[in-house]
Structures are given as structure tokens and as C-alpha cells.
């Protein structure tokens, strides 16, 4: 992990980064337990792209990525590193923190009403990916996503594929994306959800409905990154 020169983020950078997602409903499913449920979504803002290495370096003053490049998505980040990024970005922008983190007990409290930056909930992520529809993809896979069949075995620059109807890029493929939610506390404890598929996945895994999970503090891999959300931009 290489240290970088510290710099600050201008508010215009974050203002241009986000897309407004309208309120609506999304149908969720867990094939493991044969459960389907509906979730209401309040309007929120979501970053157009996965967080890049350039932005991650500016906020965290380091770069954990395996594949280096300013416009490549940051990867090889754990869930706790992703939410720490959210808190630090909130601090730089003068916003209230969404996460209270106790590193000794490894307990993290989430304030869904805070005006800071956060990971999207799993339901928000799927709703935004599907752009309010119920399709497993928002277009032809080769046109919208980097996956095993076209990635060249690594991440690719953000924004090079077609966005969905709401102007969100790389929701599928390139890197999986951490979500705020615990997957199933009764079965998997503190494991957190990630969604979307990555550059090394076969076509069958790169769908809006595919769910994965892993340990929030120890798991990090070169096809797993994140994007950020916020309840409001002002």
C-alpha cells in the first residue's frame, strides 16, 4: 500500500459525482431461503461510478488497489475500510457521520438519518441498479459491464460502458460493491452484503439480483470495491 500526498476534496467534485435516485419500491429475493419481499425506497443520491483510486487516495491518503490507475475503481478494500472512507469524506465536507465505529469491539452503529456519506443499503443498491424495473440486467452484458468475458483479467476505467436509465455506470461488473447491510446475522454473524459482480466473474454471476457476503473486517479482494450514497446533497 503506497502513501500519497494529502489533499482535500472540493465540494464541486462531490456535487458532480452523484445522481438523484427517485423514491419507489423494489422486490428483493433470497433463493437460499426461498424468500421474496418488497422494500420501499425513499429518494436518495448515489455516486455515478464506483469510487476511483484517485478519490480514495485524496480522502484516505493511501491506495490499497491491486490494479493501479487513478480512474480505475479502488478495490482490495474491506467493508470497514469502505465505511471509514465514508466517514472521512463526511468530515471533509462538514457533514454528520453515518457510522460510529468501535475498533476494539468491532461494533459499528449506523445512523440512517445522518446527512453524511454512506454505503447504499442492499435494497437501495438493487433498486438503483435496475432503475426501478425488475430486469436482472439493464442492457446487453458486453455493452454495460466488464466481466470475465471482456475484462482482460483486471479492472477497467470507470464510465467506459453504457449507463443504466438513471445515469449510473458500472453497476454491474468491474468490481463488486459493498452495501451497508448485514447479510443474515443469525446464520453468518456480522457478514456484510456485496452486490453487482466483478471483472473475474462468469456471465451468470453478473446480475442485479446476485447476492454475496463476507467478513466486514478481514475480507478484501481485487474485484471488490464500493460506491457511496447520501440522503441529501445540500
Buried (B, 14 or more C-beta within 10 A) or exposed (E): EEEBEEEEBEEEEBEEBBBEBEEBEBBBEEEEEEEEEEBEBEEBBBBBBBBBBBBBBBBBEBBBBBBEBEBBBBBBBBBBBBBBBBBBBBBBBEBEBBBEBEEEEEEBEBEEEBBBBBBBBBBBBBBBBBBBEEEEBBBEBBEBBBBBEBBEEBBBBBBEBEBBEBEBBBBBBBBBBBBBBBBBEEEBEBBBBBBBBBBBBEBEBBBBBBBBBBBBBEBBBBBBBBBBBBBEEE
